[in-house]
Amino acid sequence: MNKDLIIDVKESGVEIALLEDKKLVELHKDNPKQDYVAGNIYLGQVKKIMAGLNSAFVDVGSGKDGFLHYLDLGHNFKRMQDFVSKCIAGNREGLRTQKQKTAELEKNGLITDVLKQGQMILVQVTKEPISTKGPRLSGEISFAGRYVVLIPFGKKITVSQKIKSNEERKRLRRLLTSIVPDDTGLIIRTAAEGKSVAELDADVKELTAKWEAIATKLYNAVPPVKMVAEAGSSIVMIRDLLSDEFNNIYVNDQQTYDELHTYISKIFPEKEDILHYYKMQTPIFEQFSVENQIKNAFGKVVTIRSGIYLVIEQTEAMAVIDVNSGPRTKASQDQEENALMVNTEAAVEIARQLRLRDMGGIIVIDFIDMNSKINCKKLYDTMKEVMSHDKARHTILPLSKFCLMQITRQRIRPVVDVEVSELCPTCGGSGQIKSSVNVISNMKHDVKFLTEEQNEKRLTILAHPFVASYLNKGWWFNKVYRKWEKDYNVKIKVKENNDLAVTEYNFLNADGTKIEL
């Protein structure tokens, strides 16, 4: 599979498109005004304890306080708080508290036994603010690198399940055990497979430096304050996705190009030549057909080839997707076979839509009804296969007897929403316009005003073809505007104008100049 990354840097933010075999599968937007992104670490202050929810609301500086559940504090929360307290107090040896033994947090404990109002606490954003909700927080801090994820005060070194070779898993565990700092846990990422000890050591040292820098920043810190900011979306995507499958990365901003070049040359020097600075006049998304794919892929109704289409309804709590066959039928196949074919094609597009829009939470899909259990199993297997490329954690349930499929997908950021329609200038979105009778009545009043108040003797009416036809209907003496000529002593011409809406019309004077009413 060939992958291309297209990065469009604008004043309003950064848009990143991931193409797989020239087809748009992911679209990310970086809003420079959005400060509370997943991965950021803050020194916050507990504002409210919610004993009934076993959780707390923490002020990290956003419009809404962040939500922190007891189960998200982490087993080593007490050691983390000991570290934070000593660093704030000016203990320059605060990092040595890692070696001290402190009781782990009880799994079924109460948040009132651990936190109190006004307490300062180090937290990390795990979910960005969505709608009216503030960010979701965690007390278990982690630092993601190219090859490993470093967890302060952690005890385990775990290896990604996607690394299948037992020998490679043992090699990585052995190497990283020898270089990881004391009292630090690690998660070995899939990208670490086959890497040398020098590459792994450099990644661990870089992450350790970020953690040690917090000790300095915490001294006399007053919450809320940002301790560590996650890298921009472009660097995060390259860090998480860059592989041998990548063909090209295009970016239209010199500063962003330089940052990416420095980062790629450090973590993946053999792929330096895939980064390109885009200099053409044509907008970068248009050049690579991203703009057209965005217009076709977003919106309430998404059309698939062969006439199949999806209707996607998104709410704050869940999303509902309805599969419609449209005119898709084959005389040579029975209803069951047609239903399976339509559902299979729809499943492929739905998996793409979930990634493209970054939809999360509960998703319910209403497929075309099928009676065969074998076909239902085939569809379920197809959905699992096409969603296997999705990096977000997800769970897929088999079809119910009503042919409904339920999916839960990890929600970290708000759903990507691209406006592909605009408000109708004629009806204002109501779906209703003035009746033709009212339009003609208003036009008559305007003719009377122009002749009696402004002494106009010759008028040309520009109107939509439908309205112009109405004014011109009948014999010469019976035309609608002929009566106006007689009543108001004026000469009138009626001309069609396709650029005007049905309810719009303009007047020109004897010199052909538009009259402003």
N, C-alpha and C positions, 0 to 999 in steps of 0.2 A: 504493500500500500504506500503510495506517494503522499507526502504531506507538505503543505505550504502554509506559511504564516504570513499574513498581510497585516501590517500595523499602520493605521491611519492616525497621525497626530494632528489634532486641531486645537484651537484656542479653548473650545468648550470641553475638551477632554481627549482621551485616547480610545479608539475603537480597534479591537483586535479580532481578526477573522481567521479561523483555522479551516483549511480546506483539505479534504481527503479525496484523492483522485479527482481534483478540481471541483468537488462538491462541498458546499458550505455545511459544516457540522457543528461549529461552535462560534459564538459571537460574544465577545466580552467588552464591556464599557467601563472605562476608568473615569470617574467623576472627580476632578480635582477638589471639589468642595466637600466630598465625602471623606471625612477623616477617620471614621471608625470602621476600618476594613478588617476582615478576618486575618488573624495572625498578629495584630498589634498588641503590645503589652503596655499596661498602664498601672500606675500607682493610684488606686481609687480609695474612696471612703464609703463605708457602709452607711446608707441613709435610712434604711428601714428593714426591720426583721419581720418576716412573715412566717410565724410559727406554724400556722395551719398548712402552708405550702412547703414547710421545711426548707425555706429559701430566703434570700435576702436581695434587696435592691441596692446596687452600688453606683455611686456617682463617678463616672469616668470622663465627664466633661461634655457628653452628648446631650441632645435636647431631652432625651428620656433616659432615666437611670437604667443601667444594665441589670439583667436578671442572672442571679447566681444560685443554683440549687446545691443542696448539701452534697449530693452524689458527685457533683462536678468540682468539689474542693480538692480531691486527690488524696491518696493514702498518706502522703508526706506533707500535708498542709501545715502541721504544727512545726515541722522543721523549716518550712518555707517562711512562716511567720517569725520564727526566731531569727532567721537570716535577715529578714526585712527590718525588724526592730533594731538589731544591732547596727546595720548599715545606716539607718536614719539617724541613730544616736551618734554616729561618727566613729564607730569601731572599724578601722581600716582593715582589720583582720576578719571581717564579717564572713568571708568565704570559708574560713576554717570551721565554721559551725556545721559544715557538711559532715565532718567526721564525728560529731557528737551524736549520741544515740537519743532519739526522742520517740515517744510512743506514736504509733501510727493511728490514723483516724479510724474510728469504729465505723463499720459498714452501715449499721442501722442506728447511728447516733442522731442527735438533734442539733440543728443549727444554732439553737439558743445556747448550747453548751460550748460552742466554738467561736461564734461571732457576737459582737455587741455593737450597738449604734455608735457611730463616730469612729470606729476602728479603721486604721489604714491597712490596705490589703493589696497585694500584687496579683493582678488578674490578666487574662489573655482573652481577646475577642475570638469566639468560635463561630458566631453567626452575626452578620451585619444587621443593622436596624432594618426592619421590614415593616412597612406601613406605619401603624401607630405604635409598634413595639420597639423598645430599645434593643441594644445589642445583647446577645447571649454570651455569658462569661464563663470562664473556667479558672479555677485556682491552681490547676496543674499546668505549669509553664513548659513549653517545648519550643525548640528552634529547628526549623526545617532547612536542611542543606541539600546538595545535589545527590549525595550518596547515603546520608544518614539523617535521622532526626534525633537531636540531643534532648534528653529529659533530665534536668537538674534534680538531684535527690532520688533519682530512680535506681532500681536495683537490678533490672533485667536487661539482657541484650537479646532482642528478638529479631528474627530474619523474615523478610517478606515471603509470604506463601507462594508467590509467583516464581520464586527461585526454586526449581524442582530438584536440581542435583544435590544429593546428600553430601557429596564431597565438597562442593562449592559452599554449601551452607556451613559445614564444619570449618572450612578454610576462613571464611569471613568472620565467623564467630571467634576463631582463635586469634586472628589478626587484630580485630577491634578490641578484644579483651585486653590485649597487651598495650594498647595506646589510649584507651578511654580513661579520663580522669577518675579519681576515687569518688565513690558515691554518686555516680552519674549513670543513668540508663541510656540505652540506644535502641533505635529501631533502624535496622539495616534495610534500605530501600532496594527496589528491583534494579535500579540503575547501577548499584554497586557490584553487580555480577561481573566477574572477570577483571575487576580493577586492582591495581597494584597497591601495596601498603603505603607508598608515598602519596598516592591520590587520596586514599581514605584518610590518612593522617592529616593532610592539608585541610580536608573538609571538617574533620573533628576540631582542629585547632581554630579554624575560623568561627565555628559555632561557639566554642568555649570562650573565645575572646568577647563575643557578644554578651554572654552570660556574665563574665567578669566585669564588663563595663557597667553593668547595672549597679554593682556595689558602689561605684563612684557617683553615679547619678542619684542614688537614693539618699546620699548625705544631705540632711536638712531639706529634703524634698517636701513640698506641700501639695497634697492631692487636690484636684485631679491633675496628673501630669503624665505625658507619654514617655515611656522608658525605651521602647524599641518599636520602630515602624517596619512593617512588612514591605518587601520590595514591590515595585510597580507590577502591574498585571503582565506586562510583556516579559519581564525577567522571571516572574513566577512561572509563567507558562513554559518558557524555555527551560527553566530548571526542572520542571516536572515532566515535560514531554519530549525534550530534545533527544533524538535517537538517530540511528542510521537510516530510518525511514524518511527523515526530513530531507527535502530537496532544496527548498529555498526559503529564506526569510527576507521579506521586503519591508522597508520602513522609509517614510517620506520626510523624516526630520533628522537633521544632522546631529543634534545633541543626543537624541535617543539612539541613533546609529552608533555613535562613539561609545555610549554606555554599554550597549549590547555587544559591541565588538570586544570591549575590554573583558566583559563577563564571559563570553564564549571562548575567547582565547585562553582564559584561565581554567575553565571547567571542561572544555571540549575542543582543544586546539585543532584537532584534525577536521573540524567542521567549520572553520573560520570562513572558508570560501563560499559558504551557502548564504552568508549575510550580504544583502545588496542595498545600496542607497538609491532610492527611487527619485529621479529628477525630472520626469516628464511632466508636461503641462496638464495632461488628462488626469483627473482625480484618481487616486490609486485604487479605490474600490471599483470605479468604473472600468479601469484598465483590466482588472482581473475578474470582471463579471460578478463581483461580490454584491454590488448595488442591486442588480436585477434579481439575484437569488434572495436577497433580503426582502424585496418587494413581493416576491412570489411565496415566500415561506412564512411570513408573519401575517397576522390578521385573524379574524374569527374563523373564516373558512379557508382551508388549505386544500388546493386541488392537486391530486396525484394523476399521473398519466392514466390513460384508458377511461377517464371520466370519474374515477373514484375520488371522493373528497372527504375531508375531516371537518367537523365542527368542534372548535375548541373553546370551552367556557372556563375562565379562570376566576376563582374567588380567593379570599384571604385564607380560607381553611383548606380548600381542595381544588382540584381541577377535574373537569369532566370532558371526555373526548368521545364524540359520536362518529361512528364509521358508517358512511353511506356509499352504496354501490353505484349510484347514478345510473347511466345507461349501460353499464358494463354487464353484458350477458353473452353467453355463447350457446347457440342452439344445440351444439354437439354435446354439451355438458348438462347434467341435471342441477337442480337447485343447490344441493349439498356441495357439489364440486365447485360451482360458481362462488358460493359463500366462502369456502376455504381459500380459493384463489384471491378473492377480494380482501379477506382478512389478513392473509399472508403479506400482500403488498402494503396494506395499511400498517401492519406491525413494523415493517422496515421504516416507514416514514415517521411513525410515532416515536420510535427510538431516537431518530434524528431530531425530531421536534423537542423532545425532552432535554437533549443536550444543547440544542440551539437556543432555546428559550431559558435554559437552566431552571426548569420547573422542578419544584420540590414539594414535600409534604405528601398528601394522599392524592393519587391519580386514579380515577375510575374510567375504564374504557368500555364502551358499549359496542361490541362487535356484532356483525351480522349473525343471526341465529343459526346454530348448527346442531344437528341431532346426534351425529356420530361422535362417540367418545374418543375414537381413534383420531378423528380430525381435530377435536378439541386439544388432545395431547400434542398433536403436530404443531398447532398454533402456539401452545404454551412453550414448546421447545424452541420454536422459531423466535419468540420474543426473548427468551433467555439468551439465545445465541447473538441476536443483533444488539442486545444491551450489554453484552460482555465487554464491549469497547468503552463503556461509560465508566469514567473514573470515580464518579460519585457513588457512595454506598447506596444500594437499593435492594428491595425485596419484591419478588414477583409471585403472586398467588395464582393457582390454576383457575380456569374459568368456572364460574358458578353455573347453575342450571339455567339461568337467564342469559348466559353467554356474556357475563360481565367479568372483566379482569381488574383486579386491584393491584396497584403498585405503590410502594412507598419509596421515596427517593430523598436522599440527603439534601436538606435545604441550608445553604450557607449564605447566599446572597439573594437579594430580591430578584424576582423573575425578570429576565430581559424582555422589555416591551418596546417594540418599534412601531411607531404610528404610521400606518400605511394608508390611512384615509384622512380626509379633512371635512370640516363642517360645511354643509351645503350653503353657499352664500344666498340662495333664494329662500329656502325654507328654514334655515338656521338649525337644522337637525331634527325638526319636528315631523318631517315627512309630509307636511301640508303647505300649500301655497294659496295665495288669494285666488278667488274664483275669477273666471274671465269676465263676468259681469262687473265685479269690482274694479278690475283693471281698466275696462272701457269707461266706467263711470269716473274714475280718477283722471283718466286722459281727457275726458270732456271738460271737467272742471279746470284742468290746466289750460286747455284751449281758450276757455272763456276768460281766464285770468290774463293770458298773454295778449289777447285782442283788446280787452276792455281796459286793463290797467297799464299795459306796456305798448299799446297801440301797434301791435304787430299785424301786418297786412298779408304776409305770405309765410307759411309754415311748412316745413317738411317733417313728417313723423317717421322716426326710425324705430322699428319694432321687430320682435321675434316673428319668424315666418308664420307661425300659427295665428298670432294676433293680427298681423298684417292681412292675412287671408280673411279673417273675420271682418276687418274694416272694409275690405274690397269686395265682399260678397254682394250678390244682387246685381241688377241692371244699373246702368250708368247713373240714372236719377235716384236709384234706391240705395246706393251705397251708404254705409253708416256715416262716413265723414262728410257726405254731401249735405246732410241736414245741418251739420255744424257750420259749414260754409255759409248757408243761408241764414242761420240764426245769428252768427257773429260777424258776418260780412268779412270773410277771410278766404284766401285761396290755400288749399291744403293738398300736399302730395304725401303718399304713403310708400315707404321703401322698407324692404326686408333687410334685417341685419342678423346674421347667424351668431354673432358674438354676444348678443343680448339674451338674458334669461327670459322665460315666458312672461314674467311679471315686470320686466324692465322695458323702458322706452325712453327715447330722447327726442328733443325738438331742435331743428335747425332754423335760423332766420333766413331772410331773403338773400343774404350774402353767403349762406352755407356755413355760418358759424354756429357752434353748439350753444344753446341757451341754457344757462344754469338756473335751475329752479330752487 
